[in-house]
Amino acid sequence: MSDNTKVTESSVGAAQNHLGRGMTARANGPLRVVLAGGNGHVGNILARHFHAQGDTVTVLSRKASHASWSVVGWDGVTPGGWCAELERADVLINLAGRSVDCRYSARNRREILESRVGTTRLLGNVIRGLANSPRLWMNMSTATIYRHAFDRDMDEANGEIGGNEPDTPASWAFSIAVATNWEETFFASQTPKTRKIGLRSAMVMSPERDGVFGMLLRLVQFGLGGAAGSGKQFMSWIHGADFVRAIEYLIAHEEFAGVLNLAAPGPLPNAEFMCAMREACGIGFGLSAARWMLEIGAVVLRTETELILKSRRVVPGRLIESGFPFQFPEWRGAARDLVGRWRNHVKEATAAGTISREGVSV
């Protein structure tokens, strides 16, 4: 962690008091929360959290599903009955977007871009016509908007938007173009009664099998948890618990608007990141993968190496400056906690007969 992002015990203590004083979001009762495109990994984390708090949760989804909260159909393209869910909502969080875990073919590029920009434009148009628009609209963006960085941290004030470097691979430039178009569409929408925050989120780490942590954990378990490429590229991340707490913090603190980095204050090189995962799992060895191996593997698995090889050295400057207390500021402690949670989940699921002892759903 760089000097300007260190979190001391005294600052954490002061921040915890600050967080407690600011948590007034439910002073007038439960929140009405709408999660657009909220049926994915991050959406389920947020839906479970808000539902457990007693809030009224509505997920706008293209797919019908059974859940403990309301799921309302939408196509992400046209207005419909779902628009009524936004009237008098306290919080709208837009998570819609096609998965980027694919090859960037022409068709996939169109879908990746339009599923983000189009749904954001749609929501803005609908909100503009409401009599009682949401008090807060948070729109997902991505930490990959910043340049490939080894030399210094990228925060909201001094981070450099990428894409113009002469050696930027075409797939990386595409991802940055998507992110910038996404944010431009969001902030261009005319919603004067609604506070807006663009969430430049790093990878959200939680113990569920459908998330990025579950994928990395399986690599470690199979002996493949070594460095990727040079291993020097930085990895930005945030523990799922801190992700949820940060969302709550932004709801309660109305001084926040504009772009905000959602990442832990301790990005670290890939080799150190994977080493910490192996230690947390009690596994001493992990095969490394050279860049050419990753390129071949990406073709076979129908994905892109950008997800592994781009150096994302992103830090949460605004959250740190405001005194937000990260529960997991460093990866080593976060990895231990996540592995422990995953083991408890497997133990409970095995006892219930919903998962095998090898961790494979049955």
C-alpha positions, 0 to 999 in steps of 0.5 A: 500500500502506498503512503497516501493510502495507509490506514492506521488504527487511530484513523480506523477508530475515528472513521468507525465513529464517523460511519456510525454518526452518518448512518441515517439512511433508514431513519424514516423506515426501510429503504425502497431499493431497485437493482436493475440487472440485479440477478448476477453475482454482485446483484445477489450480494446486494439483494441479500443484504438489503433484504436482510436489513428489512428493506423493500428490494426489487430486482429488474431482470430479463429472466424470471426467477424465484427469490425472497424479494420481488423480481420484475421483468424488463428487457433493458431496452423499452419502458414498461410496467417496471417503470413504476418501481422507480417512483419514490424509490430511495435507491436505484443501483444499475448493474446491467451489462453483458458479461465481459468474460468472453471473446471480443468478437464484433457481436459480443462487443456490440452487446457489451457496449449496448447492454451498458450504455443503452440501459443507462440511457433508458433509465435516465429517460424514464427517471426524467419523466417520473413525478417522484424520481429516486433519491439516489442513482448509483450506476456501475462502471469499472476500475479498468477505465484507468490505464495499465499502471505499474508506477503509481496508484490511480485514485479519482483525483489523479488517476489517468484514464487509459486508452491513448497509450501507443502500446495499448492492446485493442481489447484493452482499448475497447474496454476503456471505451466502453467504460468512458461511454458508460459514464458519459451517458450516465452523467449526461442524463437529465435527472436534477432531483436525483443524486448520482454516483458512478461506481468504478468498481474493482473485482468484488471478492465473495465466497460464492462459487459464481464469483471471481473468488470462486474461480481463483480458488478452484485454480489454487485447489487444482495446483494452478494458483501461481503467477500469471504472466510476469506476475508484476501486474497489480490486482485491485479488489474489494471484499464483498463485506466492504463493498456492501458497507461502502454502498450503505455509506454512500447512501447515508452520506449525501455529500457524495456524488460523481465518480468513486473508486470502489476498491480496497486500499491495498492493490498488490502484484498478481504474484503476491495476490496468488501467494496469499491465496495459496497460504490461506488455503494451506497450499504451498505450490502453484504452477505459474502460466507464461503469457503465451500460455494464457493467450492460448488458454483464453482462446480455448476458454472463449475469454480475454487475457485482459482480465488477468494481465492488465495492471489495475493499481486502483485505490479508493481516494475519496472513501479514504479521505472521508474516513470510511473504515475498511474492514479488509484493507489488505488482501492477506487478511481478506483471503483468509476470511474468504477461504474460511467463509467458503469452507463453512459454506461447503461444510453446511452445504455438504451436511444439507446434501446440496453439495458434494465433499469436493465442492461440486453442486449436486 
